[in-house]
Amino acid sequence: MDIENLIKNIKVKLLKNTSINHVQIEDKTYLHLKHSSHQKNKFHVKLTIESDYLKKMSKLEASKKIHKIIEYEIKNFIHSIQILIK
């Protein structure tokens, strides 16, 4: 999967499965290119999510919910993920 399709899939899943006003997804893979653990076709993504619903939860609860929704993508295509909830 390429990064554009990955971003599209993540957006669709998050918007469909939880109450989110807006989600911005950035490709930060360049931060991991020189790491020995870097794998081709595994990406580093940063999610910036605007959601009153998730903001009411603890950071741990909100992160778990997001991880559950995009579990397949994390397992197969994501090396590292950052989550910022506004």
Secondary structure, DSSP 4 states (H G I P E B T S, - for coil): --HHHHHHHHHHHHHHHS--SEEEEEE-GGGTTTSTT--TT-EEEEEEEE-HHHHTS-HHHHHHHHHHHTHHHHHHHEEEEEEEE-
